[in-house]
Amino acid sequence: MGVYLLLFAFTPYIIFNYKVKFPTIIVVQRALLKKMWIRSKRLKKIRIGRSEKTKNKKDRAFAKKSERGLQLYF
């Protein structure tokens, strides 16, 4: 699930790459990542179990890392 969300988060780069300047792309993606983060927080409250919590943390860390990588790449 986390991987799918990450792929969804990086779609703005592909869509807006040709039309819009880069800062706006980064802003759009940051907003999406924040939305994902809030969603995972909300899910965490519903779910019980330590394994889910650590998995969410790892997903979020990976999202941040790959976001940084994409910013350097573009």
N, CA, C and O atoms as a GROMACS GRO file, in nm:
protein
  296
    1MET      N    1   0.083  -0.120   0.000
    1MET     CA    2   0.000   0.000   0.000
    1MET      C    3   0.086   0.125   0.000
    1MET      O    4   0.059   0.222  -0.071
    2GLY      N    5   0.190   0.121   0.080
    2GLY     CA    6   0.278   0.239   0.090
    2GLY      C    7   0.342   0.275  -0.041
    2GLY      O    8   0.356   0.392  -0.077
    3VAL      N    9   0.382   0.171  -0.114
    3VAL     CA   10   0.449   0.194  -0.243
    3VAL      C   11   0.352   0.259  -0.341
    3VAL      O   12   0.390   0.350  -0.416
    4TYR      N   13   0.228   0.212  -0.340
    4TYR     CA   14   0.127   0.269  -0.430
    4TYR      C   15   0.106   0.416  -0.399
    4TYR      O   16   0.095   0.499  -0.490
    5LEU      N   17   0.099   0.450  -0.269
    5LEU     CA   18   0.082   0.589  -0.230
    5LEU      C   19   0.200   0.673  -0.276
    5LEU      O   20   0.183   0.787  -0.320
    6LEU      N   21   0.319   0.618  -0.266
    6LEU     CA   22   0.438   0.691  -0.309
    6LEU      C   23   0.432   0.718  -0.459
    6LEU      O   24   0.462   0.829  -0.504
    7LEU      N   25   0.394   0.618  -0.535
    7LEU     CA   26   0.382   0.636  -0.680
    7LEU      C   27   0.280   0.745  -0.711
    7LEU      O   28   0.299   0.827  -0.801
    8PHE      N   29   0.172   0.744  -0.635
    8PHE     CA   30   0.068   0.845  -0.654
    8PHE      C   31   0.123   0.983  -0.621
    8PHE      O   32   0.088   1.082  -0.686
    9ALA      N   33   0.209   0.989  -0.520
    9ALA     CA   34   0.263   1.119  -0.478
    9ALA      C   35   0.357   1.178  -0.584
    9ALA      O   36   0.371   1.299  -0.593
   10PHE      N   37   0.421   1.092  -0.663
   10PHE     CA   38   0.517   1.143  -0.760
   10PHE      C   39   0.456   1.172  -0.896
   10PHE      O   40   0.527   1.216  -0.987
   11THR      N   41   0.324   1.147  -0.913
   11THR     CA   42   0.261   1.176  -1.042
   11THR      C   43   0.269   1.324  -1.081
   11THR      O   44   0.286   1.353  -1.200
   12PRO      N   45   0.257   1.420  -0.986
   12PRO     CA   46   0.265   1.560  -1.027
   12PRO      C   47   0.391   1.594  -1.107
   12PRO      O   48   0.386   1.676  -1.199
   13TYR      N   49   0.504   1.531  -1.071
   13TYR     CA   50   0.627   1.557  -1.145
   13TYR      C   51   0.610   1.523  -1.292
   13TYR      O   52   0.653   1.598  -1.380
   14ILE      N   53   0.546   1.410  -1.318
   14ILE     CA   54   0.531   1.364  -1.455
   14ILE      C   55   0.432   1.454  -1.529
   14ILE      O   56   0.455   1.492  -1.644
   15ILE      N   57   0.320   1.488  -1.461
   15ILE     CA   58   0.214   1.564  -1.528
   15ILE      C   59   0.258   1.708  -1.556
   15ILE      O   60   0.246   1.756  -1.669
   16PHE      N   61   0.311   1.775  -1.453
   16PHE     CA   62   0.338   1.918  -1.466
   16PHE      C   63   0.478   1.949  -1.516
   16PHE      O   64   0.515   2.066  -1.529
   17ASN      N   65   0.556   1.846  -1.543
   17ASN     CA   66   0.696   1.868  -1.580
   17ASN      C   67   0.709   1.957  -1.703
   17ASN      O   68   0.801   2.038  -1.711
   18TYR      N   69   0.618   1.942  -1.799
   18TYR     CA   70   0.631   2.014  -1.925
   18TYR      C   71   0.576   2.156  -1.915
   18TYR      O   72   0.628   2.248  -1.978
   19LYS      N   73   0.470   2.174  -1.835
   19LYS     CA   74   0.398   2.303  -1.840
   19LYS      C   75   0.443   2.402  -1.733
   19LYS      O   76   0.459   2.520  -1.761
   20VAL      N   77   0.463   2.353  -1.610
   20VAL     CA   78   0.479   2.444  -1.497
   20VAL      C   79   0.625   2.448  -1.453
   20VAL      O   80   0.701   2.354  -1.475
   21LYS      N   81   0.662   2.561  -1.391
   21LYS     CA   82   0.799   2.573  -1.340
   21LYS      C   83   0.819   2.483  -1.219
   21LYS      O   84   0.722   2.441  -1.155
   22PHE      N   85   0.945   2.454  -1.189
   22PHE     CA   86   0.976   2.350  -1.090
   22PHE      C   87   0.926   2.378  -0.948
   22PHE      O   88   0.873   2.287  -0.884
   23PRO      N   89   0.940   2.502  -0.894
   23PRO     CA   90   0.899   2.524  -0.754
   23PRO      C   91   0.754   2.482  -0.728
   23PRO      O   92   0.724   2.424  -0.624
   24THR      N   93   0.665   2.512  -0.823
   24THR     CA   94   0.525   2.478  -0.803
   24THR      C   95   0.508   2.327  -0.796
   24THR      O   96   0.425   2.276  -0.721
   25ILE      N   97   0.587   2.254  -0.876
   25ILE     CA   98   0.579   2.109  -0.875
   25ILE      C   99   0.615   2.057  -0.737
   25ILE      O  100   0.548   1.970  -0.682
   26ILE      N  101   0.724   2.113  -0.682
   26ILE     CA  102   0.769   2.069  -0.551
   26ILE      C  103   0.663   2.098  -0.446
   26ILE      O  104   0.639   2.017  -0.356
   27VAL      N  105   0.599   2.215  -0.456
   27VAL     CA  106   0.494   2.253  -0.361
   27VAL      C  107   0.377   2.155  -0.369
   27VAL      O  108   0.326   2.109  -0.267
   28VAL      N  109   0.336   2.123  -0.492
   28VAL     CA  110   0.225   2.030  -0.512
   28VAL      C  111   0.259   1.896  -0.448
   28VAL      O  112   0.176   1.836  -0.380
   29GLN      N  113   0.381   1.850  -0.471
   29GLN     CA  114   0.418   1.719  -0.420
   29GLN      C  115   0.429   1.720  -0.267
   29GLN      O  116   0.390   1.623  -0.202
   30ARG      N  117   0.481   1.828  -0.211
   30ARG     CA  118   0.489   1.840  -0.065
   30ARG      C  119   0.351   1.832  -0.004
   30ARG      O  120   0.330   1.766   0.098
   31ALA      N  121   0.256   1.902  -0.067
   31ALA     CA  122   0.118   1.901  -0.015
   31ALA      C  123   0.063   1.760  -0.017
   31ALA      O  124  -0.003   1.716   0.077
   32LEU      N  125   0.091   1.688  -0.127
   32LEU     CA  126   0.043   1.551  -0.138
   32LEU      C  127   0.105   1.462  -0.031
   32LEU      O  128   0.038   1.380   0.030
   33LEU      N  129   0.237   1.481  -0.009
   33LEU     CA  130   0.304   1.402   0.094
   33LEU      C  131   0.245   1.430   0.231
   33LEU      O  132   0.227   1.340   0.312
   34LYS      N  133   0.213   1.558   0.256
   34LYS     CA  134   0.155   1.593   0.384
   34LYS      C  135   0.019   1.526   0.399
   34LYS      O  136  -0.016   1.475   0.506
   35LYS      N  137  -0.058   1.526   0.290
   35LYS     CA  138  -0.189   1.461   0.292
   35LYS      C  139  -0.173   1.312   0.326
   35LYS      O  140  -0.247   1.257   0.407
   36MET      N  141  -0.073   1.249   0.262
   36MET     CA  142  -0.046   1.108   0.288
   36MET      C  143  -0.010   1.087   0.434
   36MET      O  144  -0.056   0.992   0.499
   37TRP      N  145   0.073   1.177   0.486
   37TRP     CA  146   0.122   1.165   0.622
   37TRP      C  147   0.006   1.173   0.721
   37TRP      O  148  -0.002   1.095   0.815
   38ILE      N  149  -0.083   1.271   0.697
   38ILE     CA  150  -0.200   1.286   0.784
   38ILE      C  151  -0.288   1.162   0.776
   38ILE      O  152  -0.340   1.114   0.876
   39ARG      N  153  -0.305   1.111   0.655
   39ARG     CA  154  -0.388   0.992   0.635
   39ARG      C  155  -0.329   0.873   0.712
   39ARG      O  156  -0.402   0.797   0.776
   40SER      N  157  -0.196   0.857   0.705
   40SER     CA  158  -0.133   0.744   0.774
   40SER      C  159  -0.147   0.761   0.926
   40SER      O  160  -0.162   0.663   0.999
   41LYS      N  161  -0.142   0.887   0.972
   41LYS     CA  162  -0.161   0.913   1.114
   41LYS      C  163  -0.301   0.871   1.158
   41LYS      O  164  -0.320   0.808   1.263
   42ARG      N  165  -0.399   0.908   1.075
   42ARG     CA  166  -0.538   0.875   1.106
   42ARG      C  167  -0.557   0.723   1.108
   42ARG      O  168  -0.626   0.668   1.194
   43LEU      N  169  -0.495   0.656   1.010
   43LEU     CA  170  -0.504   0.510   1.004
   43LEU      C  171  -0.440   0.446   1.127
   43LEU      O  172  -0.487   0.346   1.180
   44LYS      N  173  -0.330   0.509   1.170
   44LYS     CA  174  -0.257   0.455   1.285
   44LYS      C  175  -0.345   0.454   1.410
   44LYS      O  176  -0.340   0.361   1.490
   45LYS      N  177  -0.428   0.559   1.424
   45LYS     CA  178  -0.516   0.567   1.540
   45LYS      C  179  -0.619   0.454   1.537
   45LYS      O  180  -0.654   0.398   1.641
   46ILE      N  181  -0.665   0.421   1.416
   46ILE     CA  182  -0.766   0.316   1.403
   46ILE      C  183  -0.705   0.178   1.429
   46ILE      O  184  -0.760   0.098   1.504
   47ARG      N  185  -0.592   0.153   1.366
   47ARG     CA  186  -0.529   0.022   1.377
   47ARG      C  187  -0.463   0.003   1.514
   47ARG      O  188  -0.420   0.099   1.578
   48ILE      N  189  -0.458  -0.122   1.556
   48ILE     CA  190  -0.383  -0.155   1.678
   48ILE      C  191  -0.275  -0.256   1.638
   48ILE      O  192  -0.299  -0.345   1.556
   49GLY      N  193  -0.157  -0.239   1.696
   49GLY     CA  194  -0.049  -0.332   1.665
   49GLY      C  195   0.079  -0.256   1.633
   49GLY      O  196   0.078  -0.160   1.556
   50ARG      N  197   0.188  -0.300   1.692
   50ARG     CA  198   0.315  -0.229   1.677
   50ARG      C  199   0.372  -0.241   1.536
   50ARG      O  200   0.433  -0.147   1.485
   51SER      N  201   0.354  -0.357   1.473
   51SER     CA  202   0.415  -0.377   1.342
   51SER      C  203   0.362  -0.274   1.241
   51SER      O  204   0.438  -0.224   1.158
   52GLU      N  205   0.233  -0.243   1.248
   52GLU     CA  206   0.174  -0.145   1.157
   52GLU      C  207   0.237  -0.008   1.179
   52GLU      O  208   0.267   0.064   1.084
   53LYS      N  209   0.256   0.026   1.306
   53LYS     CA  210   0.313   0.158   1.337
   53LYS      C  211   0.452   0.173   1.279
   53LYS      O  212   0.484   0.274   1.216
   54THR      N  213   0.536   0.071   1.298
   54THR     CA  214   0.673   0.082   1.249
   54THR      C  215   0.674   0.084   1.096
   54THR      O  216   0.756   0.152   1.035
   55LYS      N  217   0.582   0.009   1.035
   55LYS     CA  218   0.576   0.007   0.888
   55LYS      C  219   0.542   0.146   0.835
   55LYS      O  220   0.601   0.192   0.737
   56ASN      N  221   0.447   0.212   0.900
   56ASN     CA  222   0.409   0.347   0.859
   56ASN      C  223   0.527   0.442   0.871
   56ASN      O  224   0.550   0.525   0.783
   57LYS      N  225   0.603   0.429   0.980
   57LYS     CA  226   0.719   0.515   1.000
   57LYS      C  227   0.820   0.496   0.887
   57LYS      O  228   0.874   0.592   0.834
   58LYS      N  229   0.844   0.370   0.852
   58LYS     CA  230   0.940   0.340   0.746
   58LYS      C  231   0.892   0.398   0.613
   58LYS      O  232   0.971   0.454   0.537
   59ASP      N  233   0.763   0.383   0.585
   59ASP     CA  234   0.706   0.437   0.462
   59ASP      C  235   0.727   0.588   0.454
   59ASP      O  236   0.764   0.642   0.350
   60ARG      N  237   0.703   0.654   0.567
   60ARG     CA  238   0.714   0.800   0.568
   60ARG      C  239   0.859   0.842   0.546
   60ARG      O  240   0.887   0.937   0.473
   61ALA      N  241   0.951   0.770   0.610
   61ALA     CA  242   1.094   0.801   0.594
   61ALA      C  243   1.135   0.783   0.449
   61ALA      O  244   1.210   0.864   0.394
   62PHE      N  245   1.085   0.677   0.386
   62PHE     CA  246   1.118   0.652   0.246
   62PHE      C  247   1.061   0.761   0.157
   62PHE      O  248   1.126   0.803   0.061
   63ALA      N  249   0.940   0.806   0.188
   63ALA     CA  250   0.878   0.913   0.110
   63ALA      C  251   0.962   1.040   0.117
   63ALA      O  252   0.984   1.107   0.016
   64LYS      N  253   1.010   1.072   0.237
   64LYS     CA  254   1.091   1.193   0.253
   64LYS      C  255   1.222   1.182   0.175
   64LYS      O  256   1.264   1.276   0.108
   65LYS      N  257   1.285   1.064   0.185
   65LYS     CA  258   1.413   1.044   0.116
   65LYS      C  259   1.395   1.056  -0.034
   65LYS      O  260   1.473   1.123  -0.102
   66SER      N  261   1.292   0.989  -0.087
   66SER     CA  262   1.274   0.990  -0.232
   66SER      C  263   1.231   1.128  -0.280
   66SER      O  264   1.263   1.167  -0.393
   67GLU      N  265   1.159   1.203  -0.195
   67GLU     CA  266   1.123   1.339  -0.233
   67GLU      C  267   1.249   1.422  -0.252
   67GLU      O  268   1.263   1.496  -0.350
   68ARG      N  269   1.342   1.410  -0.156
   68ARG     CA  270   1.468   1.484  -0.163
   68ARG      C  271   1.544   1.445  -0.290
   68ARG      O  272   1.599   1.530  -0.360
   69GLY      N  273   1.545   1.316  -0.319
   69GLY     CA  274   1.615   1.267  -0.437
   69GLY      C  275   1.556   1.324  -0.564
   69GLY      O  276   1.630   1.361  -0.656
   70LEU      N  277   1.423   1.331  -0.570
   70LEU     CA  278   1.357   1.383  -0.689
   70LEU      C  279   1.388   1.532  -0.706
   70LEU      O  280   1.409   1.579  -0.818
   71GLN      N  281   1.391   1.605  -0.595
   71GLN     CA  282   1.421   1.748  -0.605
   71GLN      C  283   1.562   1.770  -0.662
   71GLN      O  284   1.584   1.861  -0.741
   72LEU      N  285   1.655   1.686  -0.620
   72LEU     CA  286   1.790   1.699  -0.671
   72LEU      C  287   1.795   1.661  -0.819
   72LEU      O  288   1.869   1.719  -0.898
   73TYR      N  289   1.714   1.561  -0.853
   73TYR     CA  290   1.716   1.510  -0.990
   73TYR      C  291   1.661   1.612  -1.089
   73TYR      O  292   1.716   1.627  -1.199
   74PHE      N  293   1.553   1.682  -1.051
   74PHE     CA  294   1.490   1.773  -1.148
   74PHE      C  295   1.557   1.908  -1.154
   74PHE      O  296   1.514   1.995  -1.231
   0.00000   0.00000   0.00000
